C-alpha cells in the first residue's frame, strides 16, 4: 500500500506504541474469551446473542410475525407526510443498512467460512434472525426519545433514550452515565472504524487490482488523490445532513446490493450442480463435530461472531439513523429496522458464503488448509482475495467489479458513520456552526489519513469501543423493553384500523383522546 514511505511507517509505529497498552487492556476485557469445548467463545458475542434470544421471546417472535407489516411500511403503505422527522421509512432503512453493509460482508464472511467451515454460515443466519428482534427494540426507542430542534433537525440514538428513558424509569444517574459512555464510544469508532479502516481497505483493493497496470494507487500520490476525492465526496454528503445521506443511500444501497447479489447469483448458477451439495455441507457441518476449527462449537462461535459484528444489532448505532424517520408512532420504525439484519446478514452475508462454498477457489482451499494447521487467516485482504477468487472462477473480469463494489460499500459506511459520529459529537460538545465545522474537518482529515496510515492498534481499539457501547446499550434495552411493548401495541392497533379503512385523522383524534384520558387517570 501507499504507506511504504518511511515517515508513514514511523507515524504508524509511534501511534501504535502509544495506544497499544490501552488496546490490550480494553480488548482483554471486551473480548474476554471462555473455553467452550476446546474453543474460545467471546463473552461479548454471547451478550449480543442472548439479547436477541430474550427479545425474540419477549416480543413473541416479532421478526417472523410482523415481517409482512414491516415490508408494507418500507413500501410507504402507511406513510405520514405531515409527521415530524426528516426522511421516509425507506430512506431511514437504507441509511442504517449502509452503515452495516461493508467490507465485513465481503471479507469477513470469507474468513468465517475458512476458519469455522461452511457450517458457520448456518449459525450466522440464525444469529442474524435473532438480531432482528434486538434491532426492533433499540430503533423503536430511538424514535420514542428523539429530539427535534426548531429547524426540524432530528437527534436520536442511545445518547438520548438511555438518558431520557431511564430517567422516566427512576434511574436518571444510570441513564446519564450510560448515555455519556455510548457517545464517547460511538464517536471513537466513527473516526477509526467507520472511517479510517474503510478507506484504507478500499484503497488496498484498488491498488491490488491496478498493480499490474499502472501501480499508481500503490504510491503516496495515488493514495492522496484517492483520499482527497473520498473526503470531498463525503464532505458534500455530510453537509446536507441526514436528508442528503438518505437521498444518497436510498439509491446507493439498493444499487450496490443488486450489483453484488446478482454477481453472487451468477457464480451460483455457473455452479448450479454443486448447490445442493453446498447447502447440505452448510447444514451438515453446522451440527457435525468435524468443522475446520473446533467442530460444532467452533462453527457456532465463528458464525455468531461474524453475524453479531456485521449487523451491529444491540450496539446502538442504527437508532441514530432510524430516529430521523417521519412518523408519529415510534414502533413503526422499529418494525422497519428489523429488516436491516435480514438484509445485512441473512441475505448478503449468506450469498457471499454460498458463493465461496460452491466456487471453492484456490484461495479458499488454501485458507482452509492454513486454518486447519493453526495458521492465521484473519486479515481483511486475505478475506477479499478469497471472495475475489471465488467470483473469478466463473467471472474472470469480476475483480474489477468487486473493486467498485468494495468502494461503494466502504463509501456508504463512511458517510453513515460520519453522521453517527456527528450526533455523538453534538451530545458531547454541543451544536453550532463552529463545532460542526471542527467535527467535519477532523472526519475528512481521517479519510485522507486512512489512505496513508494503517494505525492497526487504533482500529482494534475502535472495535473494542464499539462493543463496549453494546454493553451500555443493551442494559438500557432490558430496562426499557416494557416501553417498547406498549408502543408496539399502539402500532398494531393503528395498522389494523388503517387496513380497515379508517382515516389517519380519525385515528389521530382517537389516540389523542385515549392519551388524555390516561393522563387524567394517572393524575387521580
TORVOTI-967388 format. One line per 10 residues: for each residue x, y negated, z negated of C-alpha. Coordinates in steps of 0.1 Angstrom, whole numbers, padded with zeros to 4 digits, always signed. Each point is the difference from the previous one (the first is absolute). Example, Ala and Ser with C-alpha at 12.3 -4.5 7.8 and 13.67 -1.06 7.14 Angstrom:
<zavexs>
+0123,+0045,-0078  +0014,-0034,+0007;
</zavexs>
This chain:
<zavexs>
+0000,+0000,+0000  +0009,-0037,+0000  +0014,+0001,-0035  +0033,+0013,+0012  +0016,-0034,-0006  +0022,-0001,-0031  -0018,-0029,-0016  -0033,+0018,+0001  +0015,+0031,-0015  +0014,-0022,-0028;
-0034,-0016,-0006  -0016,+0035,+0000  +0025,+0013,-0025  -0001,-0030,-0023  -0038,+0000,-0002  -0002,+0037,-0004  +0026,-0001,-0028  -0020,-0027,-0019  -0034,+0017,+0003  +0011,+0037,-0001;
-0002,+0003,-0038  -0035,-0016,+0000  -0010,+0023,+0028  +0013,+0031,-0017  -0018,-0009,-0033  -0033,-0008,+0016  -0001,+0029,+0024  +0009,+0024,-0028  -0031,-0012,-0018  -0024,-0005,+0029;
+0009,+0031,+0020  +0007,+0022,-0030  -0002,+0037,+0010  -0012,+0030,-0019  +0008,+0035,+0011  -0029,+0020,+0014  +0008,+0035,+0011  +0036,-0010,+0009  -0011,-0032,+0019  +0002,-0036,-0011;
-0034,-0017,-0004  +0001,-0038,-0003  -0024,-0010,-0027  -0010,-0032,+0019  -0014,+0023,+0027  -0020,+0019,-0026  -0013,-0033,-0014  -0013,-0010,+0035  -0015,+0034,+0008  -0016,+0003,-0034;
-0017,-0034,+0006  -0014,+0012,+0033  -0013,+0032,-0017  -0017,-0019,-0028  -0016,-0027,+0022  -0011,+0027,+0025  -0019,+0017,-0029  -0012,-0032,-0017  -0015,-0013,+0032  -0015,+0033,+0012;
+0023,+0006,+0030  -0007,-0034,+0014  +0025,+0004,+0028  -0021,+0027,+0016  -0035,-0010,-0011  +0001,-0036,+0012  +0026,+0001,+0029  -0029,-0005,+0025  -0011,-0032,-0018  +0036,-0012,+0000;
+0003,+0005,+0037  -0032,-0020,+0006  +0013,-0028,-0022  +0032,-0001,+0021  -0020,-0002,+0032  -0019,-0030,-0014  -0033,+0016,-0006  -0005,-0019,-0033  +0021,-0031,+0009  -0009,-0031,-0020;
+0013,-0030,+0020  -0009,-0025,-0028  +0017,+0020,-0027  +0031,-0015,-0017  +0034,+0012,+0013  +0023,-0005,+0029  +0000,+0032,+0021  -0024,+0027,+0012  -0001,+0036,-0015  +0019,+0012,+0031;
+0027,-0027,-0002  +0005,+0007,-0037  +0004,+0037,+0006  +0025,-0005,+0029  +0020,-0025,-0021  +0003,+0025,-0028  +0007,+0029,+0023  +0028,-0020,+0016  +0017,-0002,-0034  +0000,+0038,-0005;
+0004,+0013,+0036  +0038,-0004,+0005  +0032,+0019,+0005  -0010,+0025,-0027  -0027,+0014,+0023  +0027,+0007,+0027  +0032,+0007,-0019  -0013,+0010,-0035  -0023,+0027,+0013  +0028,+0015,+0020;
+0021,+0002,-0031  -0029,+0015,-0020  -0005,+0029,+0023  +0037,+0006,+0003  +0005,+0002,-0038  -0034,+0014,-0011  -0008,+0020,+0032  -0031,-0003,+0021  -0021,+0009,-0031  +0007,-0035,-0014;
-0024,-0013,+0026  -0029,+0017,-0016  +0007,-0016,-0034  +0007,-0033,+0016  -0036,+0001,+0015  -0015,+0010,-0034  +0018,-0029,-0018  -0011,-0024,+0027  -0037,+0011,-0006  +0004,-0006,-0037;
+0016,-0034,+0005  -0031,-0011,+0018  -0019,-0001,-0033  +0028,-0020,-0017  +0000,-0025,+0028  -0038,-0004,-0003  +0004,-0009,-0037  +0028,-0025,+0003  -0014,-0018,+0031  -0034,-0004,-0016;
+0016,-0017,-0030  +0021,-0021,+0024  -0032,-0016,+0014  -0019,+0000,-0033  +0026,-0022,-0018  +0014,-0020,+0029  +0004,-0038,-0001  -0011,-0024,+0028  +0013,-0035,+0002  -0017,-0031,+0013;
+0013,+0006,+0035  -0014,+0035,+0001  +0034,+0018,-0004  -0002,+0032,-0020  +0024,+0014,-0025  -0004,+0034,-0014  +0017,+0032,-0010  +0012,+0016,-0033  +0014,-0034,-0012  -0036,-0011,-0003;
-0021,+0030,-0008  +0023,+0012,-0027  +0000,-0034,-0017  -0037,-0008,+0004  -0015,+0035,-0001  +0019,+0011,-0031  -0009,-0033,-0017  -0037,+0008,+0006  +0007,+0034,-0017  +0014,-0017,-0030;
+0037,+0006,+0009  +0013,-0034,+0011  +0035,+0005,-0013  +0005,+0033,+0019  -0015,-0015,+0031  +0024,-0030,+0001  +0030,+0023,-0005  -0010,+0025,+0027  -0009,-0028,+0025  +0033,-0017,-0005;
+0019,+0032,+0004  -0019,+0009,+0032  +0007,-0034,+0015  +0038,+0003,-0006  +0001,+0036,+0014  -0020,-0007,+0031  +0021,-0032,+0007  +0032,+0019,-0003  -0011,+0028,+0023  -0013,-0025,+0025;
+0035,-0015,+0004  +0020,+0032,+0001  -0023,+0030,+0009  -0028,-0016,+0021  +0025,-0023,+0018  +0037,+0007,-0001  -0003,+0038,+0004  -0026,-0002,+0028  +0021,-0023,+0022  +0032,+0018,-0008;
-0014,+0034,+0011  -0018,-0013,+0031  +0033,-0016,+0012  +0017,+0033,-0007  -0024,+0018,+0024  +0004,-0028,+0026  +0038,+0002,-0002  -0001,+0038,+0003  -0022,-0001,+0031  +0020,-0027,+0018;
+0035,+0013,-0011  +0007,+0017,+0033  -0011,-0030,+0021  +0012,-0032,-0015  +0008,+0005,-0037  -0011,-0036,-0004  -0022,+0007,-0031  +0029,+0017,-0017  +0019,-0033,-0002  -0005,-0028,-0024;
-0012,-0023,+0027  -0027,+0024,+0011  -0010,+0006,-0036  -0003,-0037,-0007  -0021,-0005,+0032  -0023,+0028,-0010  -0003,-0012,-0036  -0006,-0036,+0012  -0028,+0011,+0023  -0017,+0021,-0026;
+0003,-0028,-0025  -0016,-0025,+0024  -0029,+0023,+0008  -0006,+0008,-0037  +0001,-0036,-0010  -0025,-0009,+0027  -0024,+0026,-0013  +0006,-0007,-0037  -0007,-0038,+0005  -0035,+0009,+0011;
-0007,+0020,-0032  -0022,+0031,-0003  -0022,-0012,+0029  +0029,+0000,+0024  +0012,+0033,-0014  -0034,+0015,+0003  -0003,-0012,+0037  +0035,+0015,+0008  -0005,+0033,-0018  -0035,+0005,+0012;
+0016,+0003,+0035  +0034,+0013,-0009  -0009,+0029,-0024  -0026,+0016,+0024  +0025,-0004,+0029  +0029,+0015,-0017  -0021,+0028,-0016  -0015,+0009,+0034  +0035,-0001,+0017  +0016,+0022,-0027;
-0029,+0025,-0004  -0004,+0003,+0038  +0037,+0009,+0003  -0004,+0026,-0028  -0029,+0015,+0019  +0020,+0002,+0032  +0027,+0019,-0017  -0025,+0023,-0017  -0018,+0006,+0034  +0034,+0008,+0016;
+0004,+0026,-0027  -0037,+0010,-0003  +0007,+0037,-0001  +0021,-0005,-0032  -0027,-0021,-0018  -0019,+0030,-0017  +0033,+0014,-0012  +0011,-0034,-0013  -0033,-0005,-0019  +0004,+0035,-0014;
+0035,-0008,-0011  -0010,-0032,-0017  -0028,+0017,-0020  +0020,+0031,-0006  +0031,-0017,-0013  -0021,-0022,-0022  -0009,+0030,-0021  +0028,+0025,+0006  +0032,-0003,-0022  +0023,+0000,+0031;
+0002,-0037,+0006  +0034,-0015,+0010  +0006,-0016,-0034  -0018,+0012,-0032  -0026,+0022,+0016  -0036,-0008,-0007  +0008,-0026,-0027  +0027,-0016,+0022  -0024,-0004,+0029  -0027,-0014,-0023;
+0024,-0025,-0016  +0014,-0012,+0033  -0034,-0003,+0016  -0015,-0019,-0030  +0031,-0022,-0002  -0001,-0010,+0037  -0038,-0008,-0001  +0002,-0019,-0032  +0029,-0021,+0012  -0016,-0006,+0034;
-0035,-0011,-0007  +0008,-0019,-0033  -0033,+0009,-0015  +0001,-0013,-0036  +0029,-0023,+0005  -0021,-0031,+0001  +0013,-0015,+0033  -0030,+0007,+0022  -0026,-0018,-0022  +0019,-0033,+0008;
-0011,+0003,+0037  -0034,+0016,-0006  -0010,-0028,-0025  -0001,-0025,+0029  -0030,+0017,+0016  -0033,-0018,+0007  -0024,+0017,-0024  -0023,-0007,-0029  +0002,+0036,-0013  +0035,+0012,-0011;
-0006,+0037,+0005  -0007,-0004,+0037  +0037,-0007,+0004  +0009,+0028,-0023  -0018,+0024,+0023  +0018,-0015,+0030  +0033,+0003,-0018  -0003,+0038,-0005  +0004,+0004,+0037  +0035,-0014,-0003;
+0017,+0032,-0014  -0019,+0021,+0025  +0015,-0019,+0029  +0035,-0003,-0015  +0004,+0035,-0015  -0026,+0023,+0013  +0001,-0012,+0036  +0034,-0015,+0008  +0022,+0019,-0023  -0017,+0033,+0009;
+0004,-0008,+0037  +0037,-0006,-0005  +0004,+0033,-0019  -0019,+0021,+0025  +0020,-0015,+0029  +0033,+0008,-0017  -0011,+0036,-0009  -0014,+0009,+0035  +0029,-0016,+0019  +0027,+0013,-0025;
+0028,-0020,+0016  +0037,+0007,-0007  +0002,-0029,-0025  -0028,+0015,-0020  +0015,+0035,+0000  +0033,-0015,-0010  -0016,-0020,-0028  -0018,+0031,-0014  +0033,+0020,+0000  +0017,-0029,-0017;
-0027,-0002,-0027  +0000,+0038,-0005  +0037,-0002,-0006  -0004,-0028,-0026  +0011,-0028,+0023  -0013,-0035,+0001  -0027,-0009,+0027  -0015,-0029,-0019  +0012,-0028,+0023  -0025,-0021,+0019;
+0020,+0002,+0032  +0002,+0038,-0003  -0038,+0000,-0002  -0004,-0022,+0030  +0023,+0022,+0020  -0021,+0030,-0009  -0032,-0016,+0012  +0016,-0015,+0031  +0015,+0034,+0009  -0035,+0016,-0004;
-0015,-0024,+0025  +0029,+0003,+0024  -0007,+0037,+0004  -0032,-0009,+0019  +0006,-0036,+0009  +0036,-0007,+0009  -0006,-0037,+0003  -0017,-0003,-0034  +0029,-0012,-0022  -0004,-0034,+0016;
-0038,-0001,-0007  +0008,+0013,-0036  +0023,-0030,-0004  -0029,-0023,+0009  -0023,+0018,-0024  +0026,-0002,-0028  +0002,-0038,+0006  -0038,-0004,-0001  -0002,+0021,-0032  +0028,-0020,-0015;
-0013,-0034,+0010  -0035,+0007,-0012  +0014,+0011,-0034  +0022,-0032,-0002  -0029,-0024,+0006  -0023,+0018,-0024  +0025,+0002,-0027  +0009,-0036,+0006  -0036,-0008,-0009  +0001,+0023,-0030;
+0032,-0016,-0012  -0014,-0035,+0005  -0030,+0008,-0023  +0023,+0014,-0026  +0022,-0032,+0003  -0031,-0022,-0004  -0009,+0019,-0032  +0035,-0005,-0014  +0009,-0035,+0012  -0033,-0016,+0010;
-0013,-0013,+0033  +0009,-0030,+0020  +0019,-0010,+0032  +0034,+0000,-0016  -0003,+0034,-0017  -0015,+0015,+0032  +0029,-0014,+0021  +0026,+0014,-0024  -0016,+0034,+0001  -0004,+0002,+0038;
+0036,-0012,+0005  +0013,+0026,-0024  -0021,+0027,+0016  +0012,-0008,+0035  +0036,-0002,-0011  -0003,+0035,-0014  -0012,+0011,+0035  +0033,-0013,+0015  +0020,+0015,-0029  -0017,+0034,+0007;
+0016,+0002,+0034  +0035,-0006,-0013  +0000,+0017,-0034  -0011,+0033,-0014  -0001,-0009,-0037  -0011,+0036,-0007  +0000,-0004,-0037  -0025,-0029,+0002  -0023,+0021,+0022  +0001,+0028,-0025;
-0007,-0025,-0028  -0029,-0013,+0020  -0015,+0035,+0002  +0003,+0003,-0038  -0017,-0034,-0005  -0029,+0010,+0023  -0008,+0032,-0019  +0004,-0018,-0033  -0028,-0022,+0013  -0020,+0032,+0004;
+0004,+0008,-0037  -0014,-0034,-0010  -0027,+0000,+0027  -0014,+0035,-0008  -0003,-0007,-0037  -0022,-0029,+0009  -0020,+0021,+0025  -0009,+0025,-0027  -0012,-0027,-0024  -0020,-0017,+0028;
-0015,+0030,+0016  -0035,-0005,-0016  -0001,-0035,+0016  +0006,+0016,+0034  -0027,+0026,-0005  -0025,-0028,-0007  +0011,-0018,+0032  -0004,+0033,+0020  -0036,+0004,-0012  -0008,-0035,+0012;
+0015,+0006,+0035  -0018,+0034,+0004  -0033,-0017,-0009  +0008,-0028,+0024  +0008,+0024,+0029  -0032,+0020,-0006  -0020,-0032,+0002  +0017,-0013,+0031  -0005,+0034,+0017  -0037,-0002,-0010;
-0003,-0033,+0018  +0001,-0025,-0029  +0016,-0034,+0009  +0032,-0013,-0015  -0018,-0030,-0014  -0025,+0022,-0019  +0026,+0023,-0014  +0021,-0030,-0012  -0030,-0015,-0017  -0009,+0032,-0018;
+0036,+0006,-0011  +0002,-0036,-0014  -0033,+0005,-0019  +0012,+0033,-0014  +0033,-0016,-0011  -0018,-0029,-0017  -0023,+0025,-0018  +0031,+0020,-0012  +0017,-0032,-0012  -0031,-0009,-0021;
-0002,+0035,-0015  +0037,-0001,-0009  -0004,-0035,-0016  -0028,+0013,-0022;
</zavexs>
